[in-house]
């Protein structure tokens, strides 16, 4: 289930972690299962307010999933044009999938889904490019993956009708944003998918596990790494100074 995470939820943090000065990609932040802290979302500190983030990546290992219901393990990015997108592997009622999609923020939660106005929203964000936003994807438990969201080309899109949302849209210029789920080591399947967004950078990002429709967080368990991000003016790896659960 797609979901927008409000920045205001960040005040509900209860545990903290420091990040080493050097880049550390080891997935060692546990979420779910028998973890002492039952919060399922991670936010990150020490990112400059004026940072124009154009890529972010984190390592993920899923070692336990609920046999029924929703299992979704995702990176979420929030854009400065009040849109958001999230992507990652899913395991839903025994089926392995991947999701990459997002919406305009109209207050979070169900409002983002029921108050859509596609004739206007598609000028800001468009997902399902060439395929649905949720598709079959064979991924493995206990395998380490790198989830990356990165900016691609700036495209001029022609006017036309969006078949999925039955909306007519004018000519527009938007950025490609690509999700990649890449296994380490090689030998397993890699997933890639695109959305379009009018924003040229990421304003903030989160990592989280989601359960529901018959599953619970205790039936899941993952290990995440602290993300690494790049900005528009530098390809150097940058890491947040700390992280919090909420």
N, C-alpha and C positions, 0 to 999 in steps of 0.2 A: 504494500500500500504506500503510495507516494505521500510524503508528509513534509510540510514546511516547519522548520524549527525557528521559533522567534528568538531574536537576540536577548529578549528580556528573560528567557529561561536560564540564561547564564548565571543569574544570581543564586540559583539553587545548587551551586556546586558544594560538595562536601569533602572532597579529597583532592590532593594536589600532587604534582610531580614536577621535579626540575629536569631540565634537559641539558646534557653535556654540551660543552662548547663546540665539540666536533660532531659531524653528522653521524647519527646512530640509527641504522635502519632495522635493527633487531626488533621483531614483533614481540614485545614482552609486557604489554598492557592488557591484562585479562579483563574480559567483560562476560557476564553471565555465569551459568553453572553454579558452582559453590564459592564464587568470589565473595569476600567479606562485604565489599561495597556493592550494593545491588543496582546502582545507577548504570544506565546503558549508553550514555552519550559522552563524548569528549569534546571539549573546546580548548583553545590554545591561546596562550598569552605572549606578549612581547613582540607582536607584529606591528610595525609602524602604521599609523593611521593613513599615511599617504602612499603606502606600498601599492603599486599597480601589479598585482599578482597575475601571471599569465600561465602558470602551471603549478600543480601541486600533486604529490604522490605519497603513498604510504603503503607499508607492507602489511599483509593480512594472512593469518592462518585460522581456518575454521576447523575445529576438532570435534565439535558436537553440534548436532541439529535436532530439532523436534521432528518426530516422524509425521505429524499432521499439522495443518495450519501454516502460518506464514513464518518464514525465516528469511530475513533481509539484512545484509551486512554491507553498509554503504558509506561512501564519502559524499558529503553534501557541500555544495558551493553556493554562496549568495552573491549576486551581482548588484552593482550600484544602481541599476535601473528598476529595482524592486522585483526582480525575478530570482528564482532559485532553481537548482537542478541537483539531482542526486543519482548515483549509480553504483552498482556492485552486484555480487552474486546473490541469488535467491535459491531457496529450497522449499517448495510449496507443495504440500500434500504428496510428497514423493517425487516431484518433478524438479529437475535442476534448470535454472533459468538465469538470465542476467537482465538488469533493468538500467536504462539511462533516459531520464525524462525530467520535466519540471514545469512550473507554472508561474503565473504572476502572483505575487504576495498580496492578498486582500485581507490580511489579518491572521493567517495561519489556520491550521486544522482543516476542517471540512469546507470552510468558506472559500478556500482557494480552488476547490473543485466545483462547487455549486454556483459560484458567482462569476464564472468565466464569461468573457465577451470576446469570442475568437476573432471577430473582425478587427479588434484593437489589440488583443493579446498577441496575435501572430506577427505584429509589427515589433514586438519585444522579444518573444521566444517561440521557437517552433521545434518540436521533437518528432520522433518517428520518421527520420529521414531515410527513406528507402526500405524501412522495415518498422514493425511496431516497436514501441518503447520497451516492451518486455518480450523476450524471445527465448527459445530453448538454448542452453549453453551447458556443455558437459564440463563440470569442474569437480575437483577432488577434495575431500576432507584430508586434513593433515598435510596439505601441500601449501607451500608459501607462494603468495601472489603479490604482485605490485599493482596497485590501483592508481592510475594516473588520469587526471583531467587537465587538458592543455588546450590553449588557443591555437587555431589553425589559420586559414586564409580569411581575408575580408572579401566577401562576395557581393556582387550586384545580382539580386534575384528579380526575375520578371514578374509582372502582374499575372494573376491567375486565380483559380479556385483550389483551395485546399480540400482534397477529397475526404480526408479523415474527419475534418471538423465542419465541412460544408460551408466554408466561409470564403468570400472573395477578398483578396488582398491586393494592394497596389504594388508597384515596383518599390523595392526597398534594398538597403545595404545592411548586411549582417555578418557577424563573425561565425566561423565554424568553431565548435567546442567539442573535442573528441575525448571519449572515455576509452581507456584501455585496461583490460584485466589480463596481466601477463604472468605466467607461471615461472617459478624458479625452483629447480632447474627446468630447462626446456624439455620437451617431450609430451607436455600436456597442451590442451587447446588454449589459444589466445582469443580474447573477445575484443572487438572494437565497435564503436557506434558513435554517431554524430548527432548533435543538436545545433540549431542556429540561435544566436542571441545578439541583440543590438549592442550589448555591453562589450567593451574592449578589455575588461579585466575583472578579476575576482576580488570581492571586497572582504570576504571571510569564508572560513571552511570549518567543517566538523567531521567527526567520525562517529558512527553509531551502529548498534544492533537493534533490530525491530522484530517483535513477535506479535502474534494475534491470531484470531480466527481459529483458536484451539491450541495454539502453542504458547509457551511461556519462556521467559528469559532463563529460568533455571534449567530448561531443557536444551539450551544453546550454550556454546562456549567458543569464544574467539580470542585471539591475541593480535593486537594492533601495534604498529610502530608509531613513533612521533613523525608527522609528515615533514617532508622537505618541499620547499617551494622556490620558484624562480620569479623574478620581477621583470618588467618590460625593459628596464635599463641594465640588467645584469643576468648572465647565465650561471652565476655562482650559486651553489647550493646554500639555501638559508633555512634555518630551523627556528621554531618558536622557542622562547626562553622557558616555557613551562606549559603544563596542561592541567585541566580540571575535569572532574566528572560532574554530570548533572542529569 
